Amino acid sequence: MTVKAYIRVSTSSQDVANQKHGVSEYAKMKGFEIDYIEDTASGRKNWKERGLGELLETMQAGDVLLVAEVSRLARSTQQVLEILS
């Protein structure tokens, strides 16, 4: 099992520190060692065309994906459900 953390900001002037802190604290509590994948892309860009699409292609059954909040994955419930499927 691998544990990946997807950290996304919309612009290069934004900081990933808060997202990393929250994910790191959770991972520490669960005893996970994490690989961080950082992405700078608008949530309006299709998730398949962001680093998230590439990341999900590499994940295997049983792997864990952590995000600081669901809005880092997608802008709509429909997109989140598409990602989960």
Backbone as JSON, one array per atom type, in Angstrom:
{
  "sequence": "MTVKAYIRVSTSSQDVANQKHGVSEYAKMKGFEIDYIEDTASGRKNWKERGLGELLETMQAGDVLLVAEVSRLARSTQQVLEILS",
  "N": [[0.85, -1.19, 0.0], [0.59, 2.14, -0.9], [0.75, 5.54, 0.12], [-0.45, 8.53, -0.96], [-0.38, 12.04, -1.1], [-2.3, 14.55, -2.36], [-1.75, 17.77, -3.18], [-3.03, 20.81, -4.0], [-2.83, 24.02, -5.43], [-4.23, 27.01, -6.81], [-2.82, 29.07, -8.01], [0.58, 30.1, -8.54], [1.29, 31.91, -6.62], [0.06, 31.19, -4.33], [0.21, 29.33, -1.23], [1.27, 26.1, -0.21], [1.56, 25.23, 2.34], [-0.4, 25.16, 4.49], [-2.18, 23.15, 3.64], [-0.43, 20.96, 3.49], [0.33, 20.75, 6.16], [-2.07, 19.97, 7.51], [-2.64, 17.49, 6.25], [-0.29, 16.13, 6.84], [-0.4, 15.95, 9.66], [-2.64, 14.27, 9.99], [-1.73, 11.96, 8.66], [0.43, 11.28, 10.26], [-0.89, 10.64, 12.63], [-2.16, 8.32, 11.79], [-0.06, 6.72, 11.21], [1.04, 6.7, 8.66], [3.34, 6.85, 5.96], [4.01, 9.33, 3.68], [3.89, 10.24, 0.21], [4.18, 13.28, -1.31], [2.35, 14.99, -3.75], [2.48, 17.81, -5.49], [0.6, 20.35, -7.04], [-0.01, 22.97, -9.29], [-2.7, 24.36, -10.45], [-5.72, 25.48, -11.91], [-8.9, 24.79, -10.51], [-10.82, 24.7, -12.38], [-9.77, 23.55, -14.58], [-9.88, 20.46, -16.25], [-9.8, 17.54, -14.27], [-8.43, 15.33, -15.24], [-6.48, 16.4, -16.79], [-4.79, 17.61, -15.09], [-2.21, 17.28, -12.56], [-3.4, 15.45, -10.93], [-4.83, 13.6, -12.51], [-2.73, 12.18, -13.72], [-1.53, 11.16, -11.41], [-3.57, 9.48, -10.35], [-3.64, 7.51, -12.29], [-1.39, 6.04, -11.69], [-1.89, 4.82, -9.31], [-2.72, 1.94, -7.34], [-5.06, -0.72, -6.52], [-6.04, -0.57, -3.16], [-4.23, 1.38, -2.45], [-3.81, 4.62, -0.91], [-5.25, 7.81, -1.08], [-4.73, 11.02, 0.0], [-6.17, 14.17, 0.74], [-6.3, 17.63, 1.57], [-8.75, 18.87, 1.64], [-11.91, 18.25, 0.08], [-12.4, 20.01, -2.0], [-9.98, 20.39, -3.2], [-9.73, 18.38, -4.97], [-11.83, 18.62, -6.9], [-14.29, 20.82, -8.43], [-16.96, 20.29, -8.36], [-19.62, 18.14, -7.2], [-20.27, 16.18, -9.02], [-17.87, 15.9, -10.49], [-16.19, 14.94, -8.45], [-17.42, 12.47, -7.91], [-16.96, 11.24, -10.35], [-14.17, 11.03, -10.31], [-13.87, 9.3, -8.12], [-15.0, 7.01, -9.13]],
  "CA": [[0.0, 0.0, 0.0], [1.27, 3.43, -0.87], [-0.09, 6.66, 0.53], [-0.11, 9.74, -1.7], [-1.11, 13.23, -0.71], [-2.43, 15.48, -3.48], [-1.82, 19.14, -2.68], [-3.22, 21.67, -5.17], [-3.15, 25.44, -5.32], [-4.68, 27.51, -8.11], [-1.81, 29.96, -8.6], [1.92, 29.95, -7.94], [1.45, 32.83, -5.48], [-0.55, 30.58, -3.15], [1.12, 28.51, -0.44], [0.77, 24.75, 0.08], [1.92, 24.89, 3.72], [-1.55, 24.79, 5.31], [-2.66, 21.83, 3.2], [0.56, 19.96, 3.89], [0.28, 20.6, 7.61], [-3.24, 19.17, 7.88], [-2.46, 16.12, 5.75], [0.81, 15.55, 7.6], [-0.89, 15.61, 11.0], [-3.51, 13.1, 9.86], [-0.88, 10.82, 8.3], [1.21, 10.95, 11.46], [-1.82, 9.99, 13.55], [-2.47, 7.0, 11.24], [1.19, 5.98, 10.99], [1.31, 6.65, 7.23], [4.42, 7.58, 5.31], [3.33, 9.9, 2.51], [4.53, 10.9, -0.91], [3.39, 14.46, -1.66], [2.28, 15.42, -5.13], [2.04, 19.19, -5.49], [0.11, 20.76, -8.34], [-0.52, 24.34, -9.42], [-3.65, 24.33, -11.57], [-7.06, 25.92, -11.58], [-9.91, 23.74, -10.36], [-11.64, 24.7, -13.59], [-9.12, 22.65, -15.55], [-10.33, 19.09, -16.07], [-8.91, 16.81, -13.36], [-7.61, 14.39, -16.01], [-5.4, 17.18, -17.4], [-3.95, 18.11, -14.0], [-1.37, 16.26, -11.95], [-4.27, 14.46, -10.3], [-5.1, 12.54, -13.47], [-1.51, 11.38, -13.82], [-1.37, 10.46, -10.14], [-4.55, 8.4, -10.23], [-3.26, 6.42, -13.2], [-0.31, 5.24, -11.1], [-2.32, 4.2, -8.06], [-3.21, 0.56, -7.4], [-6.08, -1.07, -5.53], [-5.51, -0.59, -1.8], [-3.47, 2.6, -2.18], [-4.58, 5.66, -0.23], [-5.07, 9.18, -1.54], [-5.12, 12.01, 1.0], [-6.28, 15.56, 0.33], [-6.63, 18.49, 2.71], [-10.21, 19.05, 1.58], [-12.44, 17.72, -1.18], [-12.33, 21.04, -3.05], [-8.68, 20.28, -3.86], [-9.92, 17.4, -6.05], [-12.73, 19.07, -7.97], [-15.18, 21.94, -8.12], [-18.36, 19.88, -8.28], [-19.87, 16.79, -6.72], [-20.22, 15.29, -10.18], [-16.47, 15.61, -10.78], [-15.67, 14.1, -7.37], [-17.93, 11.13, -8.14], [-16.23, 10.72, -11.53], [-12.82, 10.66, -9.83], [-14.0, 8.14, -7.26], [-15.35, 5.81, -9.9]],
  "C": [[0.89, 1.24, 0.0], [0.26, 4.5, -0.49], [0.43, 7.9, -0.18], [-0.97, 10.88, -1.18], [-1.11, 14.19, -1.89], [-2.68, 16.87, -2.91], [-1.94, 20.05, -3.9], [-3.52, 23.09, -4.76], [-3.47, 25.93, -6.73], [-3.64, 28.39, -8.8], [-0.48, 29.76, -7.87], [2.14, 30.9, -6.76], [0.79, 32.29, -4.21], [0.43, 29.61, -2.49], [0.48, 27.16, -0.12], [0.95, 24.36, 1.55], [0.72, 24.46, 4.56], [-2.09, 23.42, 4.95], [-1.72, 20.73, 3.67], [0.51, 19.7, 5.39], [-0.87, 19.7, 8.03], [-3.1, 17.71, 7.46], [-1.37, 15.41, 6.55], [0.38, 15.12, 9.0], [-1.76, 14.36, 10.97], [-2.67, 11.85, 9.58], [-0.07, 10.35, 9.51], [0.34, 10.17, 12.46], [-2.11, 8.55, 13.11], [-1.23, 6.14, 11.01], [1.54, 5.82, 9.52], [2.6, 7.39, 6.89], [3.86, 8.06, 3.98], [4.32, 10.38, 1.46], [3.62, 12.07, -1.27], [3.48, 14.72, -3.16], [1.69, 16.82, -5.1], [1.68, 19.61, -6.9], [-0.34, 22.22, -8.27], [-1.39, 24.37, -10.67], [-5.01, 24.8, -11.07], [-7.98, 24.71, -11.45], [-10.83, 23.67, -11.55], [-11.07, 23.79, -14.67], [-9.55, 21.22, -15.23], [-9.32, 18.31, -15.22], [-8.0, 15.84, -14.11], [-6.39, 15.09, -16.61], [-4.47, 17.81, -16.35], [-3.06, 16.98, -13.49], [-2.18, 15.15, -11.31], [-4.56, 13.3, -11.25], [-3.92, 11.6, -13.61], [-1.29, 10.54, -12.56], [-2.31, 9.27, -10.04], [-4.24, 7.23, -11.15], [-2.19, 5.51, -12.61], [-0.74, 4.48, -9.86], [-2.92, 2.82, -8.31], [-4.32, 0.36, -6.37], [-5.43, -1.17, -4.16], [-4.65, 0.61, -1.45], [-4.39, 3.64, -1.57], [-4.23, 7.02, -0.81], [-5.6, 10.13, -0.47], [-5.19, 13.39, 0.35], [-6.69, 16.37, 1.56], [-8.12, 18.75, 2.79], [-10.68, 18.63, 0.19], [-12.38, 18.73, -2.32], [-10.98, 21.03, -3.77], [-8.74, 19.28, -5.01], [-10.7, 17.99, -7.21], [-13.63, 20.18, -7.48], [-16.63, 21.53, -7.98], [-18.46, 18.45, -7.75], [-19.79, 15.79, -7.86], [-18.78, 14.92, -10.53], [-15.86, 14.71, -9.72], [-16.14, 12.66, -7.57], [-17.24, 10.46, -9.34], [-14.83, 10.24, -11.12], [-12.89, 9.39, -8.99], [-14.32, 6.86, -8.02], [-14.11, 5.29, -10.61]]
}
